Amino acid sequence: MGAKVLILVTVAVAMLRMVLGASHTVGAPAGSWDQQTNYTLWASRTRFIIGDELQFQYSTTFQYSAAVHSVVEVSKTGYDSCNGSSPIATFPTGNDVVPLANVGTRYFICGVSGHCDAGMKVEVNVKSKEVRTVQRCRRIGNRRWCQSEKVLSSAAAASIEQSTVARFGLIVVAAGLTLLF
């Protein structure tokens, strides 16, 4: 019975992550929070929407030295000048998760001296789930009737569909746990 509970809990956690949004490991798949990764290129290839999260993974110590990296959220001015003296937030653990809860641009730099100047910084543009206007027209005799309506983009629709499936799955898992106990 312990194995069944473990399986149900694992499935529930996986489905909950689907409901909450995507997790983006900064620099993945080829890099991480380091001085070798091109973060401008990485961010340009990644779509960030409300509900997603950033995961900064890096080593905090070498065998013989102190902190190797850190993550500092800064303003646009701090980002452009690589100045973390007035941080919005700091993330020093080496495995930091930053939720993307609002639309807008966020700026992150490495707080270790010289690392930001060497390119260890990332700008993340968080968007809402896309809605677009579509005009649907039909012809009746000599008259043409058009109507505009707002529809979700395929990415947003897929996200909502995935979320609905995940919620249903959580209900099934909860019911299964209830029956086990």
N, C-alpha and C positions, 0 to 999 in steps of 0.2 A: 504494500500500500504506500510506503514511503516513496517508491520510485514513481508511482502514479502522481502523487502530489508534486514531486519535483518536476515532472514533465508538464503538468498543468500550470505551475507557476512560471516555468520557462516560457511557455507559449503565451501566457498572459503578459509577461514583461515585453516580449517581442512585439506583441500587438499594441501594447501601450506606446512603445516607441514609434510605431507607424502612425498612431493617432496624433502624437505630439509634433512630429515633423522630422526632418532629416538632420543627421549629425554629420558635419563636415570636419574632417581632420585637416587642419591647416597644412597646406603643402602636399597633401596626398594626391595621387598614390606614390609618386616618386620621392617625395621629400617629407620633411616635418618642420618644426619650428627650429630652423638652423640658418647658417649663413650661406648655404649653397643653393637654396630654393629661390626661384623667381616668383615672388608673391603677386606681382602685378599680373603676370601671365596666368597664375593659378586662379586668382580672383576673377579674371576676365572669362575663364572657362567654367565658372561655377555660378549657379543661380541660387541666390539666398532669398528665402521668403519668411514671413512672420511665422514663428513656431519652430524654425530650424535652430540649430545650435552649432557653435564653433568649438572644436576640441583642439587645444594647443598641447602637443606632446613634445617633450624635450627632456634631456638629462639636466638635473639641477647641480650635479657635482661630477667632477672627474676624480680620479683616485687621489690626486695630490693638490687639488685646487678648490676654491670656494665656488659660489654660484656661477654657472656657465651661461645661463639665459634667464630671462623673465619675460612676462607679458605685461605691458602697461597700456591701458586704454587712454587715449589723449584726444584733445580737440584737433580740428583741422590745422590750426596754427602749430600745435605741438608736433603733429605728424610731419608737416612740411619742413619744420626746423629741426626735427629729431630731438625734441626737448620734452622730457618726461617729468619735469619738475612740478607741474600742476596736473597730476593724473586724475582722470575721472574714476578709474579703478585700477588695481594692481592684482596680478595673478601669478604668484611665485612658486606654485607647487610642482610644476613639471608635467602635470596632467590636468590642465584646467579646462573647464567647460563653461562657455559663455552663451547664455540664451539670447536669441535674437527675437525680442518681443515687440519691437516697434519698427515701422517703416522709417528709412533714413540711412545715412552713411555713418559708419563707425570706423574709427581709426585705432590701430594697434601697432605698437613698436616694441622692440626689445629694449629693456631698461639698462642693459649692460653697456658701458661706455664704448662708443665706436661701432657697435653692431647695427644700429639703425642707419647710420651714415653709410654702412657697407651694404645696405639694402634689406635689412631684416625688419621690415615693416609691411603691413597689409591694410588696405582700404577695402571695406566690405559695404556694398550697397544692398540694403535689405528692402525688398519690394513686397507689396501686398499680393494676395492671390489675384491673378489677372482677370479682369472683366473687360469685354470689348463690346462695341455696339455693332449689330448686324442689321442690315436693311433687307427685309424680305418683301418681294413684290410679286404680284400676280395680275394677270390680265383677265378682265371680264368684258367681253365684247370689245368696244373701242376704248374702254377705260382701263387705266392701270392703277392699281391700289398698292401702296407701299406702306410698310409699317416697320418702325425701328424697334429693336428690342435688345436688351443687354443679355449677353450670354457669357458663361465662363469659358476661358481658353481651355484647350485640351489638357494642358498641364494642371490647371486649377481643378478642372472636372475630375481628372484622374486622382488628384490629391483628396478631393472630397469623397470620391468613390472608395478609395483606399481607406479613408478614415471611417466611413460607414461600415465597411467590411470588418475593420479592426474592432469597432465598438460592438458589433454583433458577436465577434469572436470572444471578446471579453465577457459578454453576457453568458455565452455558452460555457466558458471556463469557470465563471462564478457559479453557474448552476451545477457544473460537474463537481466543484469543490464542496458545494452544499450537500450534494448527494453522497459524497464520500464520508462526510462527517455527520 
